[in-house]
Amino acid sequence: MISVDQLVAIPSLGLRYLAGESGGTRLVTWAHACDLPDPWLWFESGDLVMTTGGGLPDTPAEQSEWMAHLIDSQVSALVIARGPGTPEVAPALLDVARERRFPVLSASFDLQFVTLARTVIESAVESERQRLATITRLYDVYWQSLHARGSFGDRISTLEGTTGWALEVRDHDAGGEVVVSGRLALHQRTVDQDSLPERVNIPIPGAGDVVLTARAGRNPVNDRPLLQHVGGLIALELEHHAAERDRLRASGQDLLLGLLDETITLAAVWPELRHRGMPDATAIACWSPGESAVLHHESIHRQVCLQQYAPLLLPSGTMLMGLVPRDLELLATISAKLGPDCAVGVSTALTANSSVAEAARQAQLAVARAHEQGQTVNVYGDDRDDVSFLPRSIEDTRTLVRRVLGPLITHDKDNEGSLLESVRVFLRNDGAWQKSADELNIHRQTLVYRLRRVEQLTGLKPTSTEGSAMLWLTLSGAERAKLSLDDLLE
């Protein structure tokens, strides 16, 4: 489309600026003549208003108000070719136009408005023809790029070459993080940002708060409808990408379930992990919220930070388990997106022969440790030199539980008894007999009998310092390691 400056540059039209020359880059979409006192009711955004001045008010104050109304209607410019008997153009009118950078042009009364209108209309028609050609070329080159099986960034770069704009896709939900950039946009990031032209943003339909940003490169960004076509192409790509991420998450959940119940071996899944962007070190991670918190994991697999990966994710109660790249910075970023008080525990690095179930227990132990120490990330085994009364490994805990609580577990299984629960409640209540009996819904003397039986089976007296300490240590270790006491003796 033609700009106001380009119209002024045509000698045969005889146009000159009265005010608002700084707004000369405005584009003109159409042109109409009007001498009515309320032209703003009859024009659309981008139109050029042509008048002989017959609709201008008489007083400067009224002309000033008239000018403000016209500018508010989003027209591109005003051309005044004063006819006989029309009011003089007041300086107050020009002051308003100058203040708001709105072009006001003067023309000879002899100028045939049809000539000016024809110039604008021919420009608009030619612009539309060029836009259609460009849109056709956009779809052609994008289709060819898809068939070439390049990256998303390669396709954005292809669109940059067609439009002459520097293009980026940004996710405002993620604080303006860049989802993908073209090569021209990447180059512009290396230069002085203050010297770059202003960004033009348009929302990408159906993609949440994701926007397409364009900056002038070879061409100025002055064709918003064309930019919206580019946004439509990118919306299709993002929708396809999101559907693929959803599919990978669903299949990844099934794989992780199989790995945890050991119906699938990690060696069998190894090629799939490479396909999911995890060819190097991997681990099991366990994300756990703070007290009374909830993990917002439903769309975590679509986050920008995971666009290079497709981890295996599985909700487990209030926690989220994952087979993920062993990248602690990435895992901490995921924690922040899952919830404000979320922590993550990380297992030792996995190998093709690792037990995923054992690694999951390590991750659960590590995340419990993270919450105890107020950490965001805790790696299993990294804090072995820290003083603690609880066992440091899953195997140490399992051995301790079998040695100390084994006789109680066996007794309760064989006799449908409640010795283990009785000890747990008694210790939790700091040895308060009546309170513990009430909680267990038994007579106080029955609790006395049960704890005597515990002493007979384990050699530990729950009412003594040594006995209560050892029993508490074992129960706490088993709870932190997420061990199922019923399965320990199988």
C-alpha positions, 0 to 999 in steps of 0.5 A: 500500500502507498504511504502518505509520504509517497503520495506527497512525493508525486508531483502531479498531485501537488500535495504539501504538509500543513502538519503531522509530517512525522506521521508520513509513514502511515499507509493509506488503504482507500480514499474518500471525499467528504464535506459533512461536519461529522466525517468520522462517522463515514470512514474506516481505519486507514482511509484518506479523508479528502475535503474542500473544507465545507464541513469544517467548523468556524471557530478555532476551538470547534476545529480543534475538537473536530480534528481530535474526533477525526484522528480518533477514528483511525483514518490515515490522513486529511487532505484539505483543498479549500473551496470558496467560502469555506472556513480558514484552517485554524492554527489550533487544528494544526496544533492538535494534528502536530501533537498527535503526529497526524498528517494534514495536507493541503492541495489546490482546489483545482485538484480533482479528488478522483485523481488522488483517489485513483492513485490510492485505489490503484496502489491498494489493488496492486498491493493486494495483488502482491500480497496474494502472490506473496501468500501463495509463495509463503504456502509453497515454500513452507510446504517444501520446507516441511517435505525437506524435514528440517527443524521448526527453526528452519521453516521460520527462517524460510518464512523470513526469506519470503517476507523480509522480516525477522521472526520469532515465536514467544510464549508469554505464559512462560515469561516471554521465553522464545519458542523458536527463532529464525536465523535473521532474528537470531542475528538481530539478538547479537546487535545493539537492541536499542538500534533495532526497529520496534517489534510487531506482535500478533497472537497465534490462534489456538496456542494459548498466550503465544505470539508471533513477533516480527521486526523489520529486516529486508522489508518494513513490517507494514502489512499486518494481514500478511503477518496474520497469514504467517501466524496462521501457518505457525499456528498449524505447526504448533497445533501439530507439535502439541498433538505429537507431544500429547501422544508422546506423553501418553505412550511415555506413561505406559512405558514408565509403568512397565519399567516400574513393575519390571514387565519392560527392561530398560535395555529394551527402551533405550532406543526409544529414549534416544528418539525422545531426545535423551541419548545421554545420561538419564535418571529417575526424578520425583517431583513432590509439592510442599504441604497442602500443595498441588502439582500442575503437571497436566501441560508440563510436557508442552513447556518451552524448556522441554521442547527438545525432550519427551521424557517419560512422565507418570503421576503417582499420588501427589507426586510426579515421577519421570525418566528424564535427562540428568540435567539438574538445571532443567529439573529445577526449572520444571519444579518451578513450573509445577508449583511454588514449593515443589522440590525434585529428588534425582536418582543415580544415573541410569544404565541399560541394566539399571532397576528403574523401580530401585531408582524410583525409590532413590528419587523418592528418598532424595525428594523427602530429603530435599523438603527436610533441608529446604532444597529445590533439588536433591540428588540421591547419595550426594549428601552422604557426609551430612550427619543424619541418624537415618539410613542413607540408601534404599538397601541399608533401609531395607536391611534394617527394616528386615532385621528390626521389624521382620518378626513383627511383620511376620507375626501380623501377617500370620495372625492378622495382628496389629503389633506394628501399627500399635508400636507406630501409634505409641511412638507417634504419641510420645509414649502416652498410653491412654492417648495411644489406646484411644487412637487404636480404639482398644483398652489400655491394658490391651496396648500394654499386652501388645507392647510386651509381645513386641519386646518378646519378638524383637528384643526391643522394649518400646518404653525404653530409650534404646528400644523406642529410638531403634523402632522409631529409626526403622519406621522413619527410614521405611517411610522416607524410602517409601518401602511397603512393609508388607512386601519386605519379607517376600 
